[in-house]
Amino acid sequence: MQKCDVLVIGGGPAGSTVSSLLAERGWSVTQVEKDSHPKFHIGESLLPMNLPILEKLGVLEQVHEIGILKYGVEFNCTSREKPTTYYFENALNKNHPYAYEVQRDKFDKILFENAKQKGVVNLENTRVTSVEFQDDESCFVHAKNENGEKLEWHARFLIDASGRGTVLGNQFKTKQRSKAHSSAAVFGHFSGVERRAGKDEGNISVYWFEHGWFWFIPFKDGTMSVGAVCWPYYLNSRKVDVEQFLMDTIKLCPAAQHRMEKSKLISPVTATGNFSYKLKKMYGKGYLIVGDAFAFVDPVFSSGVLLGMNGAMRAADVVDGLLKNPANAKKLLKEHDRIIRYGLKTFSWFIYRITQPAMRNMFMGPRNWFRIEEGALSLLAGDLFSDTKIKFPLFMFKVVYYFAYLMNWRINREAYSRRLNSIHRGESPVAETSSEHEKNSEIKIKIN
C-alpha cells in the first residue's frame, strides 16, 4: 500500500498540468498513465490561450522548439472560391496573436516529463482497474502494471484525467453520448501536402463538405495531419479499407483534393467514433474529473487541449484549497463546475451549428457589426475565461445568426433535419465500445 495526497489518472495534457501545479504547491502527487510516452494522439492544434498555461508550467520554450507558429484559422467552403482566414491578432484581446501546431506525441511527453521534474511520481504502462471511495472521502486506487503486478494506493483525493477512457465515467456508468451532436473521424499523417505560404504556413485549414468537414494541420517537420470529421452513418458506409476510404472521402472536396495531389501517407489511417459525450457529474466526495474524461465535443474549433489544460489549471487551485480546508470543498467544486460548463456550453453552441448554412455564411463572410467578428476571433483563440469582454459580442453573433437563419429558414431547417437524421441513422451501426477498445480509450467504429 502506497500513500499520496493526490492521485491523478492519466498522462495527457490535463493530467500532467494538474499534477505539475499541485506538486509545485508541496503536495505528494502520483500520476498513473496506462500507456507509455511518446504515443500518437490527435488534437494537434493549440489555441493562443494555451500559451499562458504553458508559460506557467515552464515549458513554453520547449513547445516552441517542437511547434510551428499558428497565426490564424482558414475556412473553406465549396460555394466560395477563396478561403476566409481569421487572424488572432484581430481578436478583442490583441495580446495573444498566435498559437502552435504540435505533434502530440512530443507535446504530451514534454508535459509528462515536466511533471516528473516537479516531483510527481509518474508511472507509465499502469492501468487503473478500480477505485474504492471511503467515508472520509479518501480512496483506494487499484491498478496493474505491464507485468500484471497489482498496485494499490491510498489517496486523500482523486483526479480523473483519463481522457476518452473515462475511468470514473465507466465505473459509475455515467457517460452519455450527445443526442444533439454526434460525429466520427478518419485521419492520418501525410508528407508532401501543399502548404500555405509565408505567415499562413502554420494555420489550420478547415474544409466543409457534404458529409462533415476536414482538418489540415501542418507540422514543423513539413508533414501534415489530415482528417475528416463525418456523420457516423457516412463512416459506417465504408466498403473499402480505411486508408482507401479516407482518400475517397478527400476526393469529395476538390479544394482539399488539390492540396493532396503530391502527398504520401506516412502513418496508419485510424477511424474513431463517439466524438461527443459528457458525464452526468464532474465531481463528488473525494474526486474531480477534468478534461476529456468529463466531456468532449467536436474538434472543429480545436478546443479540446485548451479546455483540458485550463480545467486542470483551475482544478489545481480547487484541490489545493480543499486539501488545506476541507470545509470549503463543496463551494470550491461547485464554482469550478460552473466555470467549466460555461466554457463547454459556449463552444458547443457554435460547434453544434457549424454545418448550418447560416453559420457557414457568417464565417465565410465576416462582418464586425457589434464587434461580432472580434468576438468570434476571441472564441477561436479560446479567450473565454479571462476578463475579456466577450459575452456581448457573442450574444450579438447569436442574434445575427438567428436572423440569418430565419431569412433562409427552409434551407437551414432542411440542413438541421438532415443532421439529426444523420445522427439517428448512424447510432445503431456505431459500436459504443468493446471491453478492449474501452481499455485503450479509443472507441472504434464498427464497420461491416
KOLPA-806936 format. One record per residue (C-alpha): residue in three letters; residue number from 1; y, x, z. Coordinates in steps of 0.001 Angstrom, whole numbers. Each point is the difference from the previous one (the first is absolute). Last residue first. Layout:
BEGIN
     r     k         y         x         z
   ALA   NUM         Y         X         Z
...
END
This chain:
BEGIN
     r     k         y         x         z
   ASN   448     -4152    -19456    -41699
   ILE   447      2930      1563      1832
   LYS   446       258       170      3766
   ILE   445      3404      1464       758
   LYS   444       -32      2623      2683
   ILE   443      1497       -94      3469
   GLU   442      1024      3587       797
   SER   441      -235       474      3782
   ASN   440     -3123      2204      -245
   LYS   439     -1751     -1926      2747
   GLU   438      1039     -3212     -1704
   HIS   437     -1599      1186     -3205
   GLU   436     -3252       689      1836
   SER   435       -65     -3392      1691
   SER   434       822     -1807     -3214
   THR   433      3413     -1474      -489
   GLU   432      1947     -3039     -1104
   ALA   431     -1865       156     -3311
   VAL   430      2259     -1404     -2676
   PRO   429     -1824     -2428     -2320
   SER   428       939     -3031      2118
   GLU   427      3665       783       510
   GLY   426      1091       792     -3552
   ARG   425       344     -3554     -1267
   HIS   424      1992      -916      3103
   ILE   423      2388      2938      -436
   SER   422       391      -602     -3719
   ASN   421       659     -3691       627
   LEU   420      2770       961      2411
   ARG   419      1531      2377     -2549
   ARG   418      -317     -2473     -2862
   SER   417      1743     -2652      2099
   TYR   416      2914      2314       738
   ALA   415       324       942     -3678
   GLU   414       -11     -3675      -986
   ARG   413      2661      -738      2622
   ASN   412      2133      2859     -1296
   ILE   411      -172     -1183     -3596
   ARG   410       667     -3633       996
   TRP   409      2775       913      2439
   ASN   408      2162      1918     -2427
   MET   407      3406      -664      1610
   LEU   406     -1827      -781      3242
   TYR   405     -1423      3512       280
   ALA   404      3370      1569      -813
   PHE   403      1591     -2003      2856
   TYR   402     -2853       968      2301
   TYR   401       497      3673      -897
   VAL   400      3785      -180       463
   VAL   399      -451     -1405      3514
   LYS   398     -2722      2570       768
   PHE   397      2275      2866     -1047
   MET   396      2716     -1576      2165
   PHE   395     -2281       282      3028
   LEU   394      -843      3589      -959
   PRO   393      3702       846      -188
   PHE   392       571     -1699      3405
   LYS   391     -2898      1736      1781
   ILE   390       679      3571     -1139
   LYS   389      2780      1115      2324
   THR   388     -1433      3468       640
   ASP   387      -603       507      3735
   SER   386     -3540      1262      -583
   PHE   385     -3323     -1843      -290
   LEU   384        15     -1386     -3535
   ASP   383       966      3054     -2053
   GLY   382     -3269       347     -1899
   ALA   381      1686      1595     -3023
   LEU   380     -1112     -2895     -2224
   LEU   379      1551     -2364      2580
   SER   378      3216      2003       -72
   LEU   377       -72      -203     -3782
   ALA   376      -373     -3789       187
   GLY   375      2997      -139      2342
   GLU   374      2074      2167     -2326
   GLU   373      -915     -2342     -2847
   ILE   372       841     -3016      2187
   ARG   371      3489      1294       800
   PHE   370      1370     -3609       -41
   TRP   369      -383       214     -3794
   ASN   368     -1393      3432      -845
   ARG   367     -1856     -1035     -3124
   PRO   366     -3343      1414     -1089
   GLY   365     -1604      -974     -3325
   MET   364     -3615      1202       220
   PHE   363      -257      -684      3734
   MET   362      1516     -3466      -293
   ASN   361     -2046      -831     -3088
   ARG   360     -3205      1007      1742
   MET   359       847     -2236      2961
   ALA   358       683     -3071     -2147
   PRO   357     -3117       628     -2095
   GLN   356     -2156        24      3155
   THR   355     -2258      3061       256
   ILE   354      1967      1495      2911
   ARG   353       -50     -3232      1990
   TYR   352     -2540       949      2687
   ILE   351      1506      3495       127
   PHE   350      3549     -1204       662
   TRP   349      -895     -2234      2944
   SER   348     -2581      2549      1152
   PHE   347      2536      2787       503
   THR   346      2072     -2107      2384
   LYS   345     -3015     -1461      1796
   LEU   344     -1561      3410       579
   GLY   343      3243      1437      1371
   TYR   342       588     -3004      2255
   ARG   341     -3611       148      1183
   ILE   340       553      3585      1132
   ILE   339      3168      -878      1923
   ARG   338     -1472     -3049      1782
   ASP   337     -3215      1805      1009
   HIS   336      2019      2853      1498
   GLU   335      2013     -2512      2036
   LYS   334     -3202     -1588      1318
   LEU   333     -1582      3357       806
   LEU   332      2996      1182      2020
   LYS   331       321     -3249      1969
   LYS   330     -3710      -207       783
   ALA   329      -242      3645      1059
   ASN   328      3036       111      2276
   ALA   327     -2035      -299      3223
   PRO   326     -2109      2954     -1187
   ASN   325      2931      2398       642
   LYS   324      -611      3550     -1197
   LEU   323     -2996     -1000     -2106
   LEU   322      1968     -2999     -1306
   GLY   321      2954      2104     -1113
   ASP   320     -1990      2753     -1723
   VAL   319     -2061     -2684     -1725
   VAL   318      3095     -1779     -1309
   ASP   317      1844      3136     -1103
   ALA   316     -3108      1295     -1800
   ALA   315      -468     -3429     -1597
   ARG   314      3471       320     -1533
   MET   313     -1028      3180     -1783
   ALA   312     -3316     -1577      -975
   GLY   311      1714     -3069     -1439
   ASN   310      2304      2247     -2038
   MET   309     -2988      2057     -1149
   GLY   308     -2066     -3012     -1076
   LEU   307      2875     -1951     -1522
   LEU   306      1092      3106     -1906
   VAL   305     -3510       817     -1228
   GLY   304      -616     -3558     -1238
   SER   303      3373      -881     -1559
   SER   302      -540      1383     -3483
   PHE   301      1918     -2988     -1449
   VAL   300     -2897     -1253     -2164
   PRO   299     -2549       854      2709
   ASP   298     -1314     -3570       543
   VAL   297       -39      -681      3734
   PHE   296     -1905      1585      2864
   ALA   295      -314     -1095      3603
   PHE   294     -1141      1088      3458
   ALA   293     -2194      3046      -697
   ASP   292      2362       707     -2886
   GLY   291      2632      1205      2445
   VAL   290      -378      -459      3750
   ILE   289     -2259     -1882      2438
   LEU   288       839       142      3721
   TYR   287     -2435       -11      2921
   GLY   286      -404      -327      3770
   LYS   285       559     -3698       400
   GLY   284       729     -1316     -3463
   TYR   283      1801       999     -3170
   MET   282       472      -778     -3670
   LYS   281     -1799     -3338       -24
   LYS   280     -1210     -2252     -2837
   LEU   279      -717      2917     -2302
   LYS   278      1551       199     -3454
   TYR   277     -1277       280     -3562
   SER   276      1079       851     -3528
   PHE   275     -1900      2579     -2036
   ASN   274     -3406     -1702       180
   GLY   273     -1308      2110     -2878
   THR   272      -678      3565     -1069
   ALA   271      -981      1610     -3279
   THR   270      -259      3776      -426
   VAL   269       183      2267     -3030
   PRO   268     -1350      3478       728
   SER   267      2531      2787      -461
   ILE   266      1377      2146     -2840
   LEU   265       476     -2604     -2764
   LYS   264      1753      1525     -2990
   SER   263      3288     -1208     -1464
   LYS   262      1398       585     -3471
   GLU   261       590     -3672      -924
   MET   260       642     -1122      3607
   ARG   259      3788      -438      -247
   HIS   258      -419     -2296     -3006
   GLN   257     -2620     -2075      1845
   ALA   256      2539      -842      2705
   ALA   255      2497     -1290     -2566
   PRO   254     -2755     -1833     -1909
   CYS   253     -1294     -1896      3081
   LEU   252     -3436     -1506      -712
   LYS   251     -1202      3480      -964
   ILE   250       215       983      3671
   THR   249     -2660     -2610       767
   ASP   248     -2401      1513     -2530
   MET   247       464      3424      1614
   LEU   246      -650     -1434      3452
   PHE   245     -3090     -1865     -1222
   GLN   244     -1328      3115     -1697
   GLU   243        41      1823      3321
   VAL   242     -1497     -2982      1845
   ASP   241     -3016      -259     -2265
   VAL   240        40     -2972     -2366
   LYS   239      -330     -3763       593
   ARG   238      2984      -453      2330
   SER   237       994     -3605       645
   ASN   236        81       701      3746
   LEU   235      3135      2040      -461
   TYR   234      1673     -2975     -1678
   TYR   233     -1097     -2513      2641
   PRO   232      1361      2311      2703
   TRP   231      3600      -226     -1290
   CYS   230      1034      3465     -1019
   VAL   229      1531      3215      1327
   ALA   228      -436      2634     -2705
   GLY   227        63      3679       840
   VAL   226      1253      3326     -1278
   SER   225       453      3031      2254
   MET   224      1518      2904     -1912
   THR   223      -561      3708      -546
   GLY   222      2713      2613      -554
   ASP   221      -579      1951      3227
   LYS   220      2960     -1697      1733
   PHE   219     -1484     -3451      -354
   PRO   218      1044     -3001     -2105
   ILE   217      -699     -3620      1054
   PHE   216      -568     -2546     -2791
   TRP   215      -726     -3464      1427
   PHE   214     -1206     -2955     -2045
   TRP   213       530     -3768       462
   GLY   212     -1847     -3314        36
   HIS   211     -2207     -1854     -2513
   GLU   210      2461      -497     -2870
   PHE   209      1958      3221       403
   TRP   208      2760      1352      2220
   TYR   207       567      3735       -58
   VAL   206      1250      1978      3020
   SER   205      1061      3628      -316
   ILE   204       367      2284      3029
   ASN   203      2773      2566      -333
   GLY   202      -856      3706       123
   GLU   201      1136       924     -3509
   ASP   200      3134     -2173       149
   LYS   199      2368      2866       836
   GLY   198      -911      1820     -3188
   ALA   197     -2304     -1725     -2461
   ARG   196     -2675     -2621       590
   ARG   195     -3621      1056      -189
   GLU   194     -2583      -696     -2699
   VAL   193     -3495        95      1505
   GLY   192     -1796      3290      -713
   SER   191     -2094        69      3149
   PHE   190     -1422     -3112      1619
   HIS   189      -887     -1381      3449
   GLY   188     -1825     -3323       377
   PHE   187       482     -3692       689
   VAL   186     -1458     -3522       141
   ALA   185      1637     -2492      2326
   ALA   184      -534     -3436      1516
   SER   183      2413     -2727       969
   SER   182       387     -2986      2274
   HIS   181      3146     -1832       971
   ALA   180       530     -3353      1690
   LYS   179     -3419      -287      1609
   SER   178       287      3449      1582
   ARG   177     -3319      1296      1282
   GLN   176      -403      -425      3727
   LYS   175     -1331      2639      2397
   THR   174      -532     -1399      3513
   LYS   173     -3709       719       477
   PHE   172       659      1669      3398
   GLN   171     -2137      3033      -878
   ASN   170      1051      -101     -3648
   GLY   169      3694      -226       836
   LEU   168      -500      2643      2666
   VAL   167     -1364      2509     -2525
   THR   166      2313     -1014     -2870
   GLY   165     -1744      2175     -2636
   ARG   164      3054      -639     -2175
   GLY   163      1926      2436      2133
   SER   162     -1585      1245      3241
   ALA   161      3272       205      1908
   ASP   160     -1352     -1775      3087
   ILE   159      1860      1207      3080
   LEU   158     -1872      -124      3313
   PHE   157      1388       424      3523
   ARG   156     -1191      1474      3313
   ALA   155     -2926      1599     -1774
   HIS   154     -3570       605      1197
   TRP   153     -1770      1818     -2790
   GLU   152     -3539        27     -1345
   LEU   151     -1896      2045     -2577
   LYS   150     -3454      -578     -1450
   GLU   149     -1499      2720     -2177
   GLY   148     -1001     -1112     -3497
   ASN   147       706      3413     -1490
   GLU   146      3105     -1283     -1812
   ASN   145      1461     -1239      3283
   LYS   144      -646     -3321      1711
   ALA   143      2446     -2123      1961
   HIS   142       442     -2146      3124
   VAL   141      3415      -736      1480
   PHE   140       199     -1193      3604
   CYS   139      3224     -1804       767
   SER   138      2913      -241      2424
   GLU   137      1614     -3393       547
   ASP   136      -892       -73      3748
   ASP   135     -2536     -2744      -760
   GLN   134     -1763      2246     -2503
   PHE   133      -118        12     -3782
   GLU   132     -3195      1180     -1703
   VAL   131       425      1530     -3463
   SER   130     -2692       431     -2615
   THR   129     -1368      2284     -2736
   VAL   128      2857      2467      -452
   ARG   127      -946      2455     -2736
   THR   126       419      3761       367
   ASN   125       113      2110     -3150
   GLU   124      3244      1523      1278
   LEU   123      1160       492      3574
   ASN   122      3569       405      1183
   VAL   121       964      1230      3458
   VAL   120      3775      -315      -292
   GLY   119      1980      2994      1260
   LYS   118      2999        -7     -2363
   GLN   117     -1834      2387     -2340
   LYS   116     -2793     -2560      -333
   ALA   115      2511     -2707      -936
   ASN   114      1453      2305     -2647
   GLU   113     -3480       561     -1397
   PHE   112      -399     -3764      -534
   LEU   111      3481      -352     -1557
   ILE   110      -566      2866     -2440
   LYS   109     -3503     -1298      -782
   ASP   108      1373     -3430      -882
   PHE   107      2464      1496     -2466
   LYS   106     -2516      2273     -1726
   ASP   105     -2615     -2728      -534
   ARG   104      2810     -2453      -749
   GLN   103      1334      1732     -3069
   VAL   102      3711      -441       450
   GLU   101      2918     -1736     -1741
   TYR   100      3146       692      1968
   ALA    99      3183     -1807      1107
   TYR    98      3601        32     -1171
   PRO    97      3580     -1119       602
   HIS    96      -128      -505      3796
   ASN    95      3593       100      1241
   LYS    94      1415     -2592     -2411
   ASN    93      -819     -2977      2253
   LEU    92       658     -3168     -2009
   ALA    91     -2145      1369     -2812
   ASN    90      1495      1769     -3029
   GLU    89     -1446      3431       869
   PHE    88     -3443     -1620       -74
   TYR    87       132      -206     -3791
   TYR    86     -1352     -3114     -1731
   THR    85     -1290       402     -3536
   THR    84      -324     -2810     -2539
   PRO    83     -2349       687     -2893
   LYS    82       988      -528     -3649
   GLU    81     -1554     -2338     -2556
   ARG    80       -18     -3069      2243
   SER    79     -2457     -2919      -279
   THR    78     -2977      2283       682
   CYS    77      1462       967      3389
   ASN    76       592      3434      1522
   PHE    75      1424       881      3415
   GLU    74       989      3554       993
   VAL    73       490       958      3647
   GLY    72      2312      2698      1325
   TYR    71       769      3554       991
   LYS    70     -3552      1223       595
   LEU    69      -185      3737       659
   ILE    68     -3425      1522      -526
   GLY    67     -2127       753      3039
   ILE    66     -2153      2867      1305
   GLU    65      2740      2384      1189
   HIS    64      2347     -2818      1035
   VAL    63     -2769     -1360      2225
   GLN    62      -168      3328      1800
   GLU    61      3783        61       417
   LEU    60        -7     -3530      1444
   VAL    59     -2745       761      2541
   GLY    58      1907        62      3308
   LEU    57     -1120     -3443      1170
   LYS    56      3619     -1120       260
   GLU    55       636      1312     -3507
   LEU    54     -2995     -1937     -1317
   ILE    53      1366     -3141      1658
   PRO    52      3479       553     -1482
   LEU    51     -1692       490     -3420
   ASN    50     -2089     -3161       -65
   MET    49      3221     -1990      -435
   PRO    48       286      1360     -3535
   LEU    47     -3298     -1619     -1022
   LEU    46     -3340      1729      -654
   SER    45     -2258      -455     -3030
   GLU    44     -3592      1226       364
   GLY    43     -1624     -3181      1301
   ILE    42     -3491       865     -1199
   HIS    41     -2359      2167      2018
   PHE    40     -2223      2994      -620
   LYS    39     -1053      2081      2996
   PRO    38      1119      3375      1368
   HIS    37      -927      -437      2760
   SER    36     -3191     -1372      1544
   ASP    35     -1278     -3540       440
   LYS    34      -362     -2302      3043
   GLU    33      3187      1248      1689
   VAL    32       403       -25      3799
   GLN    31      3281      1004      1653
   THR    30        22       896      3698
   VAL    29      3333        48      1813
   SER    28       924      1398      3417
   TRP    27      3579     -1112       588
   GLY    26      2827      2541       302
   ARG    25      2712     -1577     -2090
   GLU    24      -778      2239     -2976
   ALA    23     -3584     -1277       167
   LEU    22      1304     -3549      -436
   LEU    21      1995       976     -3081
   SER    20     -2865      1879     -1643
   SER    19     -2575     -2751       594
   VAL    18      2337     -2736     -1284
   THR    17       603      1890     -3236
   SER    16     -3610      1127      -491
   GLY    15     -1323     -3545       304
   ALA    14      2633     -1514     -2302
   PRO    13      -342      2699     -2689
   GLY    12     -3818       -66       -31
   GLY    11     -2363      1420      2621
   GLY    10     -1265     -3231      1533
   ILE     9      -857     -1314      3457
   VAL     8      2492      1207      2600
   LEU     7     -1076       491      3619
   VAL     6      2769       124      2554
   ASP     5        49      1320      3580
   CYS     4     -3191      1964      -394
   LYS     3     -3420       293      1639
   GLN     2     -3364      1307     -1160
   MET     1     -3344     -1423      1089
END
